[in-house]
Amino acid sequence: MTDNFDVYLERILEGLPFTVWATVGGIALTVVLSFLSGLALLSRSAWLRVPARLYVEGFRGSSEVVQLFFFAVAVPIFLGIALGSTAEGLLIIGIIVLGLNHGAYGAEIVRGAVASVPRAQVEGAIAMNLSAPQRMWRVILPQAVVEMLPSFNNLFIQLLKGTALLSFIAVPEIFKKADELRAVPAFSQELGIIYTIELLCYLLLAVLITVIMRVLERLAARRIGRRLPARSRRWTIAVSS
C-alpha cells in the first residue's frame, strides 16, 4: 500500500459533497422536468406539446459539454451576472444543466409509461365519473410510476456519472480533485490507486441510488397491488433488511 493513500483519499473526498449535491439537485430537477414535459407531450394542446417537444429534442440532440459552457460562459455574459465566480455558483450551473439534459430523456420515460397504461383502466375511470385530473392522479400515474422507476434508476445513475463533466467548468467534484492529483509529479506513478479510489466512490453512490430506487419500486408496486418479479423482490428485501 502506498504511503500517500491517505492523501489521495482525503483529497478526493473533498470533492464528494459537490458530487453528491450535483447528483441530488440534478435528480430533483430531472424529476420535475420529466413529469412536466412528459405529460405535456401527451397533451392535446399544441401550446403545451410543441414547446415540450422542442425542449426534449433540443437537449437530447446537443452536447452536454457544450450546454455546460453555454450556461457557464454565454448565459452570464448575456444576463450580465457573475454566477460562475464561485464554486457554489458553478455547482448551481452544473445542476441546472444536468437537470435540463436528463429531464429531456426522462420526459420520454414518463410519456411512454403513461401511454402504456391499458386503455381499459382509463375507460373504467371514466365510467366511474372521475374527472381528468382524478383519472391521472388516482388511476394512470400510480400504474405508470411502477413502469418508470427502473428506467429512472438507469437515468439517475447516468446523471451521477455525468457529474464528472462538471470538472470542465471547474466544479471541485471528485473527478476534478483526482485530476488535480494527477497533475502532481510526485503522484504520477500511482495514478492507478488514485483512479481506483475515484471509481469506488462512483460505484458506492450508484449502488446507493439503486437501493433507494428498488425500495421505491417495491412500494409503488405494493400500492397498486402488483407483485414484482421474484428475483427483483428477493434483491429488494435483501438490500433493505
Backbone as CSV, one residue per row, in Angstrom:
resi,resn,N_x,N_y,N_z,CA_x,CA_y,CA_z,C_x,C_y,C_z
1,MET,0.845,-1.198,0.000,0.000,0.000,0.000,0.877,1.244,0.000
2,THR,0.562,2.200,-0.811,1.333,3.420,-0.905,1.243,4.254,0.372
3,ASP,2.297,4.989,0.640,2.301,5.874,1.809,1.402,7.089,1.593
4,ASN,1.029,7.332,0.352,0.229,8.510,0.039,-1.273,8.220,-0.030
5,PHE,-1.672,7.006,0.332,-3.080,6.627,0.201,-3.992,7.589,0.960
6,ASP,-3.626,7.934,2.189,-4.465,8.841,2.984,-4.584,10.209,2.325
7,VAL,-3.502,10.642,1.683,-3.539,11.934,0.992,-4.512,11.868,-0.180
8,TYR,-4.426,10.786,-0.961,-5.321,10.625,-2.104,-6.774,10.574,-1.654
9,LEU,-7.050,9.765,-0.637,-8.417,9.593,-0.167,-8.982,10.907,0.359
10,GLU,-8.201,11.616,1.148,-8.670,12.874,1.725,-8.961,13.905,0.636
11,ARG,-8.059,13.990,-0.343,-8.241,14.984,-1.398,-9.471,14.663,-2.256
12,ILE,-9.650,13.409,-2.617,-10.801,13.039,-3.448,-12.109,13.226,-2.686
13,LEU,-12.103,12.877,-1.398,-13.325,13.027,-0.602,-13.699,14.490,-0.396
14,GLU,-12.744,15.400,-0.581,-13.079,16.824,-0.514,-14.077,17.200,-1.616
15,GLY,-14.036,16.465,-2.707,-14.960,16.739,-3.795,-16.273,15.999,-3.685
16,LEU,-16.385,15.080,-2.721,-17.597,14.274,-2.594,-18.850,15.108,-2.340
17,PRO,-18.816,16.120,-1.447,-20.039,16.916,-1.248,-20.534,17.570,-2.532
18,PHE,-19.630,18.030,-3.383,-20.046,18.657,-4.636,-20.676,17.628,-5.568
19,THR,-20.095,16.426,-5.604,-20.670,15.371,-6.433,-22.053,14.980,-5.930
20,VAL,-22.202,14.840,-4.617,-23.487,14.454,-4.033,-24.537,15.533,-4.280
21,TRP,-24.181,16.799,-4.043,-25.143,17.879,-4.266,-25.525,17.997,-5.729
22,ALA,-24.541,17.826,-6.616,-24.849,17.875,-8.045,-25.789,16.749,-8.429
23,THR,-25.575,15.565,-7.852,-26.432,14.416,-8.158,-27.836,14.606,-7.604
24,VAL,-27.941,14.982,-6.342,-29.251,15.160,-5.713,-30.021,16.299,-6.375
25,GLY,-29.345,17.428,-6.584,-30.004,18.555,-7.235,-30.404,18.240,-8.661
26,GLY,-29.519,17.554,-9.375,-29.819,17.174,-10.745,-30.987,16.213,-10.829
27,ILE,-31.038,15.255,-9.901,-32.149,14.300,-9.874,-33.473,15.013,-9.581
28,ALA,-33.454,15.922,-8.607,-34.685,16.641,-8.254,-35.212,17.432,-9.453
29,LEU,-34.317,18.154,-10.138,-34.743,18.934,-11.299,-35.158,18.016,-12.445
30,THR,-34.468,16.895,-12.595,-34.821,15.929,-13.640,-36.232,15.401,-13.439
31,VAL,-36.582,15.053,-12.214,-37.916,14.511,-11.937,-38.995,15.537,-12.279
32,VAL,-38.795,16.778,-11.842,-39.786,17.827,-12.111,-39.953,18.038,-13.613
33,LEU,-38.834,18.208,-14.320,-38.904,18.462,-15.762,-39.427,17.247,-16.528
34,SER,-39.086,16.051,-16.060,-39.547,14.836,-16.729,-41.070,14.742,-16.709
35,PHE,-41.656,14.981,-15.544,-43.113,14.876,-15.436,-43.816,16.015,-16.172
36,LEU,-43.302,17.231,-16.015,-43.940,18.360,-16.699,-43.876,18.180,-18.216
37,SER,-42.698,17.838,-18.711,-42.528,17.707,-20.164,-43.183,16.439,-20.692
38,GLY,-43.053,15.342,-19.934,-43.645,14.087,-20.382,-45.151,14.170,-20.502
39,LEU,-45.801,14.797,-19.530,-47.255,14.954,-19.598,-47.648,15.959,-20.671
40,ALA,-46.800,16.983,-20.856,-47.083,17.961,-21.903,-47.017,17.317,-23.287
41,LEU,-46.115,16.350,-23.462,-46.009,15.657,-24.745,-47.284,14.884,-25.080
42,LEU,-48.043,14.516,-24.056,-49.278,13.770,-24.257,-50.501,14.668,-24.370
43,SER,-50.276,15.974,-24.191,-51.390,16.907,-24.209,-51.972,17.052,-25.612
44,ARG,-53.269,17.308,-25.682,-53.920,17.573,-26.962,-53.663,19.001,-27.430
45,SER,-53.193,19.833,-26.505,-52.946,21.235,-26.838,-51.554,21.395,-27.463
46,ALA,-51.517,21.972,-28.642,-50.232,22.211,-29.305,-49.398,23.228,-28.536
47,TRP,-50.051,24.112,-27.773,-49.326,25.112,-26.993,-48.491,24.468,-25.894
48,LEU,-48.872,23.295,-25.457,-48.076,22.552,-24.472,-47.171,21.529,-25.163
49,ARG,-47.694,20.863,-26.149,-46.973,19.761,-26.778,-45.754,20.227,-27.575
50,VAL,-45.897,21.293,-28.342,-44.796,21.742,-29.210,-43.605,22.262,-28.407
51,PRO,-43.804,23.155,-27.408,-42.637,23.582,-26.610,-41.956,22.414,-25.894
52,ALA,-42.754,21.455,-25.411,-42.172,20.295,-24.740,-41.322,19.482,-25.708
53,ARG,-41.819,19.302,-26.932,-41.060,18.549,-27.933,-39.783,19.284,-28.317
54,LEU,-39.847,20.601,-28.449,-38.654,21.381,-28.773,-37.614,21.268,-27.666
55,TYR,-38.080,21.328,-26.426,-37.157,21.169,-25.288,-36.503,19.794,-25.303
56,VAL,-37.300,18.754,-25.451,-36.772,17.384,-25.412,-35.759,17.162,-26.527
57,GLU,-36.119,17.515,-27.748,-35.227,17.272,-28.872,-34.008,18.180,-28.817
58,GLY,-34.182,19.391,-28.317,-33.062,20.322,-28.232,-31.983,19.849,-27.279
59,PHE,-32.379,19.373,-26.102,-31.380,18.955,-25.120,-30.884,17.536,-25.365
60,ARG,-31.711,16.673,-25.945,-31.231,15.337,-26.289,-30.280,15.376,-27.478
61,GLY,-30.482,16.334,-28.349,-29.714,16.360,-29.588,-28.477,17.217,-29.556
62,SER,-28.167,17.844,-28.417,-26.974,18.683,-28.326,-26.039,18.159,-27.245
63,SER,-24.784,18.548,-27.352,-23.749,18.045,-26.448,-23.918,18.602,-25.037
64,GLU,-23.814,17.718,-24.051,-23.910,18.152,-22.656,-22.743,19.046,-22.275
65,VAL,-21.571,18.792,-22.840,-20.405,19.630,-22.561,-20.631,21.040,-23.095
66,VAL,-21.160,21.133,-24.312,-21.449,22.449,-24.894,-22.506,23.167,-24.063
67,GLN,-23.511,22.425,-23.595,-24.529,23.021,-22.742,-23.909,23.596,-21.469
68,LEU,-22.955,22.875,-20.900,-22.281,23.359,-19.689,-21.597,24.693,-19.939
69,PHE,-20.828,24.773,-21.015,-20.122,26.012,-21.309,-21.086,27.125,-21.711
70,PHE,-22.178,26.756,-22.361,-23.173,27.772,-22.725,-23.743,28.431,-21.478
71,PHE,-24.139,27.625,-20.504,-24.731,28.174,-19.286,-23.681,28.797,-18.363
72,ALA,-22.459,28.300,-18.406,-21.420,28.817,-17.513,-20.750,30.070,-18.064
73,VAL,-20.710,30.201,-19.392,-19.978,31.305,-20.008,-20.908,32.262,-20.756
74,ALA,-21.703,31.714,-21.690,-22.512,32.584,-22.549,-23.666,33.239,-21.805
75,VAL,-24.423,32.444,-21.047,-25.599,32.992,-20.353,-25.223,34.099,-19.368
76,PRO,-24.180,33.916,-18.521,-23.800,35.037,-17.633,-23.434,36.305,-18.390
77,ILE,-22.811,36.156,-19.583,-22.475,37.333,-20.377,-23.748,38.009,-20.891
78,PHE,-24.690,37.183,-21.382,-25.946,37.740,-21.881,-26.714,38.472,-20.786
79,LEU,-26.731,37.872,-19.580,-27.535,38.427,-18.485,-26.761,39.430,-17.631
80,GLY,-25.461,39.517,-17.845,-24.650,40.452,-17.071,-24.504,40.068,-15.612
81,ILE,-24.462,38.757,-15.329,-24.300,38.288,-13.962,-23.022,37.462,-13.849
82,ALA,-22.569,37.257,-12.622,-21.325,36.505,-12.390,-21.609,35.281,-11.529
83,LEU,-22.563,34.468,-11.974,-22.957,33.298,-11.191,-21.815,32.306,-11.057
84,GLY,-20.941,32.229,-12.067,-19.854,31.260,-12.049,-18.585,31.740,-11.390
85,SER,-18.665,32.778,-10.576,-17.460,33.318,-9.943,-17.062,32.543,-8.703
86,THR,-17.937,31.668,-8.209,-17.628,30.853,-7.027,-17.897,29.389,-7.343
87,ALA,-17.326,28.503,-6.513,-17.554,27.065,-6.700,-19.027,26.731,-6.536
88,GLU,-19.697,27.408,-5.600,-21.118,27.150,-5.377,-21.952,27.610,-6.580
89,GLY,-21.562,28.750,-7.165,-22.269,29.221,-8.346,-22.099,28.287,-9.527
90,LEU,-20.885,27.766,-9.703,-20.631,26.804,-10.771,-21.410,25.517,-10.534
91,LEU,-21.540,25.142,-9.262,-22.319,23.943,-8.928,-23.779,24.126,-9.325
92,ILE,-24.333,25.311,-9.067,-25.719,25.590,-9.452,-25.886,25.478,-10.964
93,ILE,-24.924,26.026,-11.707,-24.964,25.910,-13.167,-24.941,24.443,-13.576
94,GLY,-24.074,23.660,-12.929,-23.983,22.237,-13.231,-25.281,21.508,-12.954
95,ILE,-25.924,21.828,-11.840,-27.201,21.196,-11.502,-28.262,21.528,-12.543
96,ILE,-28.292,22.787,-12.970,-29.278,23.205,-13.976,-29.077,22.434,-15.275
97,VAL,-27.825,22.323,-15.711,-27.545,21.622,-16.973,-27.853,20.131,-16.843
98,LEU,-27.444,19.516,-15.743,-27.733,18.095,-15.537,-29.244,17.849,-15.522
99,GLY,-29.978,18.720,-14.829,-31.428,18.562,-14.756,-32.095,18.761,-16.101
100,LEU,-31.683,19.795,-16.835,-32.277,20.054,-18.142,-31.973,18.926,-19.117
101,ASN,-30.734,18.457,-19.118,-30.338,17.418,-20.060,-31.033,16.098,-19.772
102,HIS,-30.979,15.651,-18.538,-31.569,14.354,-18.194,-33.090,14.438,-18.099
103,GLY,-33.612,15.642,-17.827,-35.061,15.815,-17.841,-35.639,15.577,-19.222
104,ALA,-34.857,15.901,-20.258,-35.319,15.653,-21.635,-35.460,14.161,-21.896
105,TYR,-34.508,13.379,-21.396,-34.615,11.921,-21.538,-35.740,11.369,-20.656
106,GLY,-35.850,11.936,-19.449,-36.892,11.478,-18.536,-38.288,11.760,-19.057
107,ALA,-38.443,12.822,-19.840,-39.760,13.140,-20.402,-40.274,12.002,-21.270
108,GLU,-39.381,11.380,-22.020,-39.796,10.255,-22.860,-40.131,9.027,-22.011
109,ILE,-39.454,8.875,-20.884,-39.784,7.778,-19.968,-41.201,7.959,-19.435
110,VAL,-41.515,9.188,-18.998,-42.854,9.472,-18.472,-43.903,9.298,-19.564
111,ARG,-43.628,9.840,-20.740,-44.592,9.734,-21.836,-44.882,8.271,-22.179
112,GLY,-43.831,7.479,-22.283,-44.014,6.077,-22.635,-44.739,5.292,-21.559
113,ALA,-44.415,5.573,-20.291,-45.056,4.841,-19.191,-46.527,5.183,-19.081
114,VAL,-46.859,6.460,-19.201,-48.270,6.866,-19.128,-49.048,6.280,-20.301
115,ALA,-48.443,6.306,-21.477,-49.126,5.776,-22.663,-49.307,4.263,-22.598
116,SER,-48.502,3.587,-21.768,-48.583,2.127,-21.678,-49.690,1.635,-20.758
117,VAL,-50.295,2.532,-19.995,-51.400,2.127,-19.109,-52.556,1.639,-19.977
118,PRO,-53.077,0.456,-19.709,-54.147,-0.106,-20.558,-55.334,0.836,-20.703
119,ARG,-55.839,0.910,-21.904,-56.975,1.787,-22.181,-58.186,1.409,-21.337
120,ALA,-58.311,0.127,-21.022,-59.458,-0.313,-20.218,-59.455,0.349,-18.843
121,GLN,-58.251,0.597,-18.289,-58.161,1.259,-16.991,-58.708,2.685,-17.083
122,VAL,-58.359,3.355,-18.153,-58.833,4.732,-18.340,-60.344,4.752,-18.548
123,GLU,-60.835,3.830,-19.357,-62.270,3.778,-19.613,-63.043,3.447,-18.344
124,GLY,-62.452,2.589,-17.495,-63.097,2.283,-16.219,-63.182,3.506,-15.328
125,ALA,-62.103,4.312,-15.333,-62.114,5.539,-14.534,-63.145,6.525,-15.059
126,ILE,-63.299,6.580,-16.387,-64.320,7.458,-16.970,-65.712,6.985,-16.567
127,ALA,-65.910,5.664,-16.564,-67.201,5.104,-16.184,-67.530,5.407,-14.729
128,MET,-66.501,5.572,-13.910,-66.718,5.921,-12.502,-66.901,7.416,-12.303
129,ASN,-66.975,8.141,-13.426,-67.230,9.585,-13.406,-66.094,10.366,-12.742
130,LEU,-64.868,9.883,-12.899,-63.716,10.619,-12.375,-63.326,11.704,-13.372
131,SER,-62.952,12.858,-12.849,-62.504,13.949,-13.720,-61.134,13.606,-14.303
132,ALA,-60.685,14.372,-15.291,-59.394,14.114,-15.927,-58.240,14.158,-14.912
133,PRO,-58.172,15.183,-14.034,-57.105,15.174,-13.025,-57.194,13.969,-12.080
134,GLN,-58.413,13.603,-11.707,-58.581,12.446,-10.831,-58.146,11.163,-11.525
135,ARG,-58.469,11.024,-12.799,-58.040,9.829,-13.543,-56.523,9.748,-13.601
136,MET,-55.891,10.887,-13.843,-54.428,10.893,-13.932,-53.798,10.570,-12.580
137,TRP,-54.309,11.193,-11.517,-53.687,11.068,-10.192,-53.986,9.726,-9.525
138,ARG,-55.212,9.225,-9.691,-55.627,8.028,-8.966,-55.486,6.723,-9.753
139,VAL,-55.530,6.816,-11.063,-55.541,5.592,-11.870,-54.291,5.465,-12.739
140,ILE,-53.996,6.488,-13.515,-52.938,6.375,-14.517,-51.544,6.459,-13.905
141,LEU,-51.264,7.533,-13.149,-49.913,7.727,-12.620,-49.459,6.614,-11.678
142,PRO,-50.309,6.127,-10.757,-49.834,5.040,-9.889,-49.340,3.832,-10.660
143,GLN,-50.003,3.511,-11.763,-49.558,2.378,-12.581,-48.344,2.745,-13.421
144,ALA,-48.335,3.963,-13.935,-47.229,4.385,-14.797,-45.929,4.511,-14.012
145,VAL,-46.018,4.969,-12.761,-44.804,5.157,-11.954,-44.056,3.843,-11.774
146,VAL,-44.782,2.756,-11.590,-44.132,1.451,-11.446,-43.311,1.123,-12.688
147,GLU,-43.824,1.489,-13.852,-43.103,1.241,-15.100,-41.924,2.197,-15.273
148,MET,-42.050,3.403,-14.722,-40.998,4.407,-14.878,-39.762,4.124,-14.046
149,LEU,-39.941,3.592,-12.844,-38.856,3.553,-11.869,-37.602,2.827,-12.350
150,PRO,-37.694,1.654,-12.980,-36.454,1.019,-13.457,-35.692,1.890,-14.455
151,SER,-36.418,2.556,-15.342,-35.758,3.431,-16.314,-35.174,4.665,-15.639
152,PHE,-35.888,5.201,-14.655,-35.353,6.334,-13.916,-34.114,5.938,-13.115
153,ASN,-34.080,4.709,-12.632,-32.892,4.225,-11.934,-31.677,4.333,-12.849
154,ASN,-31.801,3.840,-14.072,-30.704,3.937,-15.033,-30.358,5.391,-15.341
155,LEU,-31.385,6.221,-15.488,-31.161,7.626,-15.823,-30.423,8.347,-14.699
156,PHE,-30.786,8.055,-13.454,-30.147,8.715,-12.323,-28.684,8.290,-12.182
157,ILE,-28.405,7.018,-12.460,-27.015,6.566,-12.414,-26.215,7.242,-13.526
158,GLN,-26.831,7.395,-14.692,-26.171,8.106,-15.787,-25.914,9.555,-15.394
159,LEU,-26.853,10.157,-14.694,-26.674,11.531,-14.216,-25.513,11.610,-13.238
160,LEU,-25.440,10.641,-12.330,-24.324,10.601,-11.375,-22.995,10.594,-12.115
161,LYS,-22.876,9.733,-13.112,-21.627,9.666,-13.870,-21.390,10.950,-14.650
162,GLY,-22.476,11.610,-15.037,-22.345,12.860,-15.770,-21.814,14.002,-14.927
163,THR,-21.849,13.861,-13.597,-21.302,14.926,-12.744,-19.812,15.122,-12.973
164,ALA,-19.126,14.111,-13.496,-17.699,14.257,-13.792,-17.463,15.330,-14.847
165,LEU,-18.456,15.575,-15.707,-18.313,16.605,-16.733,-18.234,18.003,-16.127
166,LEU,-18.703,18.152,-14.892,-18.664,19.472,-14.257,-17.236,19.932,-14.007
167,SER,-16.288,18.992,-14.082,-14.882,19.378,-13.931,-14.454,20.326,-15.050
168,PHE,-15.139,20.267,-16.207,-14.796,21.144,-17.332,-15.039,22.615,-16.996
169,ILE,-15.992,22.880,-16.087,-16.256,24.268,-15.699,-15.723,24.533,-14.289
170,ALA,-14.775,23.684,-13.846,-14.015,23.890,-12.602,-14.825,23.676,-11.329
171,VAL,-15.892,22.886,-11.394,-16.575,22.484,-10.152,-15.669,21.471,-9.447
172,PRO,-15.315,21.695,-8.175,-14.354,20.817,-7.492,-14.962,19.504,-6.995
173,GLU,-15.565,18.722,-7.920,-16.137,17.432,-7.536,-15.031,16.378,-7.569
174,ILE,-15.383,15.100,-7.356,-14.337,14.102,-7.115,-13.444,13.875,-8.339
175,PHE,-13.997,13.966,-9.551,-13.140,13.796,-10.728,-12.138,14.933,-10.837
176,LYS,-12.576,16.151,-10.562,-11.680,17.310,-10.598,-10.575,17.161,-9.561
177,LYS,-10.931,16.691,-8.372,-9.934,16.515,-7.319,-8.922,15.439,-7.704
178,ALA,-9.387,14.362,-8.306,-8.468,13.313,-8.752,-7.567,13.826,-9.867
179,ASP,-8.109,14.644,-10.732,-7.324,15.196,-11.832,-6.249,16.146,-11.313
180,GLU,-6.557,16.848,-10.229,-5.551,17.716,-9.617,-4.397,16.887,-9.059
181,LEU,-4.708,15.721,-8.498,-3.653,14.837,-8.009,-2.785,14.329,-9.159
182,ARG,-3.415,14.053,-10.275,-2.672,13.554,-11.437,-1.629,14.554,-11.905
183,ALA,-1.910,15.839,-11.685,-1.002,16.886,-12.148,0.220,17.053,-11.258
184,VAL,0.236,16.390,-10.101,1.386,16.486,-9.185,2.432,15.461,-9.616
185,PRO,3.638,15.899,-9.991,4.644,14.949,-10.489,4.946,13.817,-9.513
186,ALA,4.947,14.101,-8.210,5.285,13.072,-7.217,4.251,11.957,-7.170
187,PHE,3.024,12.225,-7.669,1.960,11.222,-7.622,1.742,10.533,-8.975
188,SER,2.496,10.912,-9.987,2.236,10.435,-11.345,2.440,8.937,-11.511
189,GLN,3.190,8.303,-10.614,3.428,6.873,-10.713,2.360,6.037,-10.004
190,GLU,1.405,6.718,-9.368,0.381,5.999,-8.601,-1.026,6.370,-9.062
191,LEU,-1.152,6.626,-10.351,-2.460,7.010,-10.899,-3.474,5.882,-10.777
192,GLY,-3.006,4.638,-10.810,-3.921,3.515,-10.674,-4.651,3.548,-9.345
193,ILE,-3.937,3.868,-8.277,-4.560,3.951,-6.952,-5.531,5.127,-6.896
194,ILE,-5.115,6.256,-7.456,-5.960,7.456,-7.436,-7.289,7.205,-8.137
195,TYR,-7.229,6.628,-9.329,-8.458,6.425,-10.098,-9.274,5.234,-9.579
196,THR,-8.629,4.297,-8.896,-9.385,3.221,-8.256,-10.252,3.770,-7.125
197,ILE,-9.671,4.676,-6.334,-10.441,5.323,-5.264,-11.629,6.069,-5.854
198,GLU,-11.379,6.783,-6.948,-12.445,7.548,-7.593,-13.539,6.636,-8.138
199,LEU,-13.136,5.549,-8.776,-14.117,4.590,-9.304,-14.979,4.010,-8.194
200,LEU,-14.369,3.691,-7.067,-15.115,3.120,-5.944,-16.121,4.128,-5.383
201,CYS,-15.749,5.413,-5.393,-16.685,6.450,-4.924,-17.931,6.475,-5.804
202,TYR,-17.728,6.467,-7.118,-18.863,6.462,-8.026,-19.678,5.182,-7.870
203,LEU,-18.995,4.050,-7.708,-19.697,2.778,-7.577,-20.578,2.749,-6.340
204,LEU,-20.065,3.214,-5.228,-20.844,3.215,-3.983,-22.061,4.129,-4.098
205,LEU,-21.889,5.282,-4.738,-23.018,6.186,-4.925,-24.059,5.567,-5.860
206,ALA,-23.593,4.875,-6.890,-24.522,4.222,-7.821,-25.301,3.114,-7.127
207,VAL,-24.627,2.348,-6.272,-25.308,1.289,-5.523,-26.357,1.894,-4.597
208,LEU,-26.029,3.015,-3.964,-26.982,3.679,-3.067,-28.222,4.125,-3.833
209,ILE,-28.019,4.706,-5.021,-29.160,5.114,-5.848,-30.019,3.906,-6.202
210,THR,-29.374,2.802,-6.574,-30.106,1.600,-6.960,-30.921,1.039,-5.798
211,VAL,-30.328,1.016,-4.609,-31.046,0.519,-3.426,-32.295,1.362,-3.168
212,ILE,-32.137,2.680,-3.211,-33.276,3.569,-2.964,-34.360,3.366,-4.020
213,MET,-33.953,3.257,-5.269,-34.926,3.098,-6.348,-35.624,1.746,-6.280
214,ARG,-34.905,0.700,-5.874,-35.544,-0.618,-5.726,-36.599,-0.593,-4.626
215,VAL,-36.295,0.095,-3.539,-37.272,0.203,-2.449,-38.497,0.977,-2.921
216,LEU,-38.273,2.083,-3.636,-39.391,2.862,-4.163,-40.217,2.045,-5.148
217,GLU,-39.537,1.245,-5.960,-40.250,0.395,-6.918,-41.135,-0.603,-6.188
218,ARG,-40.606,-1.162,-5.121,-41.394,-2.129,-4.338,-42.606,-1.464,-3.707
219,LEU,-42.412,-0.261,-3.142,-43.520,0.446,-2.512,-44.580,0.846,-3.534
220,ALA,-44.131,1.309,-4.701,-45.080,1.711,-5.743,-45.882,0.516,-6.242
221,ALA,-45.212,-0.626,-6.393,-45.914,-1.824,-6.846,-46.924,-2.301,-5.809
222,ARG,-46.543,-2.216,-4.540,-47.457,-2.637,-3.470,-48.691,-1.751,-3.440
223,ARG,-48.516,-0.458,-3.745,-49.643,0.478,-3.686,-50.736,0.103,-4.672
224,ILE,-50.356,-0.436,-5.825,-51.370,-0.795,-6.825,-51.654,-2.297,-6.825
225,GLY,-51.139,-3.003,-5.813,-51.427,-4.423,-5.688,-50.713,-5.294,-6.685
226,ARG,-49.563,-4.839,-7.158,-48.813,-5.610,-8.146,-47.606,-6.265,-7.481
227,ARG,-47.309,-7.490,-7.868,-46.157,-8.205,-7.344,-44.980,-8.042,-8.290
228,LEU,-43.817,-7.703,-7.700,-42.606,-7.624,-8.501,-42.156,-9.024,-8.894
229,PRO,-41.358,-9.161,-9.963,-40.774,-10.462,-10.284,-40.000,-11.007,-9.094
230,ALA,-39.998,-12.312,-8.928,-39.406,-12.934,-7.730,-37.971,-12.506,-7.509
231,ARG,-37.163,-12.464,-8.559,-35.756,-12.102,-8.401,-35.616,-10.684,-7.898
232,SER,-36.405,-9.758,-8.484,-36.358,-8.366,-8.053,-36.812,-8.222,-6.619
233,ARG,-37.838,-8.990,-6.225,-38.350,-8.911,-4.876,-37.320,-9.398,-3.874
234,ARG,-36.635,-10.507,-4.195,-35.633,-11.048,-3.266,-34.490,-10.063,-3.114
235,TRP,-34.080,-9.432,-4.236,-32.975,-8.484,-4.172,-33.347,-7.283,-3.298
236,THR,-34.578,-6.780,-3.470,-35.015,-5.622,-2.703,-35.064,-5.924,-1.221
237,ILE,-35.599,-7.093,-0.879,-35.691,-7.483,0.527,-34.296,-7.621,1.132
238,ALA,-33.381,-8.183,0.364,-32.031,-8.405,0.867,-31.316,-7.100,1.182
239,VAL,-31.454,-6.112,0.288,-30.725,-4.857,0.490,-31.407,-3.966,1.496
240,SER,-32.699,-4.179,1.736,-33.412,-3.302,2.671,-33.502,-3.898,4.065
241,SER,-33.029,-5.137,4.246,-33.105,-5.765,5.574,-31.786,-5.606,6.318
